[in-house]
Amino acid sequence: MATDYDAPRKTDEEENEESLENLKAQHASKVSSSVDADEADLNESLELPGADLSDESITVMVIPKQADEFTCSRCFLVHHRSTLAKEVKGQPVCNDCA
């Protein structure tokens, strides 16, 4: 980038003011773009705690336990064999519960 050595130099205070103004302008442009949302759209997308979800359905694909997995006898979660800590009375126990 070419430098004009004949141009008057700015003091540190002037440079700080300019950078502050640039930051304010950038912040104002970000805020104005996020405020353009329609209030009706916002009301439809919000879910309140305790809302009635009885008419909603959840679809989840269930994958059966694999050959290299076990079910912990204490927390009843399915873990990979690498997390097997010990067996108590023939029942597997994971590292988290051991």
C-alpha positions in Angstrom: 0.0 0.0 0.0 1.4 3.4 -1.0 2.0 5.9 1.8 1.6 9.6 1.2 4.3 11.2 3.4 3.1 14.7 2.7 -0.4 14.2 4.1 -0.9 15.5 7.7 -0.6 12.8 10.3 -3.3 11.9 12.7 -2.8 11.7 16.4 -3.5 8.5 18.3 -6.6 10.2 19.8 -8.0 10.9 16.3 -7.3 7.3 15.2 -9.0 5.9 18.3 -12.1 8.1 17.6 -12.2 6.9 14.0 -12.0 3.2 15.0 -14.6 3.8 17.7 -16.9 5.3 15.1 -16.3 2.4 12.7 -17.2 -0.1 15.5 -20.4 1.8 16.3 -21.4 1.8 12.6 -20.7 -1.9 12.3 -22.7 -2.6 15.5 -25.6 -0.5 14.3 -25.7 -2.3 11.0 -25.7 -5.7 12.7 -28.5 -4.6 15.1 -30.7 -3.2 12.4 -30.5 -6.3 10.3 -31.5 -8.6 13.2 -34.4 -6.4 14.3 -36.2 -6.7 10.9 -37.9 -10.0 12.0 -41.7 -10.0 12.1 -43.2 -10.2 15.5 -45.8 -12.8 14.3 -43.0 -15.0 13.1 -41.3 -14.7 16.5 -44.4 -15.6 18.4 -44.9 -18.8 16.3 -41.3 -20.0 16.8 -41.2 -19.5 20.6 -42.0 -22.5 22.8 -42.9 -21.7 26.4 -42.0 -24.0 29.3 -44.9 -26.2 30.2 -46.5 -25.8 26.7 -49.0 -28.5 25.6 -47.1 -30.8 23.3 -49.6 -33.6 23.3 -50.4 -33.3 19.6 -46.7 -33.4 18.6 -45.0 -36.6 17.6 -41.3 -37.4 17.7 -39.8 -39.8 15.2 -36.5 -41.4 16.2 -34.7 -44.2 14.5 -33.7 -46.9 17.0 -30.6 -48.9 16.3 -30.3 -52.2 18.1 -27.4 -52.9 20.5 -24.3 -53.9 18.5 -22.0 -56.8 19.2 -19.3 -54.6 20.6 -21.7 -52.8 23.0 -23.0 -53.6 26.5 -25.7 -52.3 28.8 -24.5 -51.1 32.1 -26.2 -52.8 35.0 -26.2 -49.6 37.1 -27.1 -46.7 34.7 -28.8 -48.9 32.1 -27.1 -47.0 29.2 -25.6 -48.7 26.2 -21.8 -48.3 26.1 -19.0 -49.5 23.8 -16.9 -52.4 25.1 -13.9 -50.1 25.6 -15.7 -48.4 28.5 -16.3 -51.6 30.4 -14.7 -51.2 33.9 -15.6 -54.5 35.6 -18.3 -57.1 36.1 -20.1 -57.3 39.4 -21.9 -60.7 39.9 -21.7 -61.3 36.1 -23.3 -57.9 35.3 -21.3 -55.4 33.3 -20.5 -51.9 34.9 -19.2 -48.9 32.9 -16.3 -46.7 33.8 -18.7 -43.9 34.8 -20.5 -46.1 37.4 -17.5 -48.0 38.7 
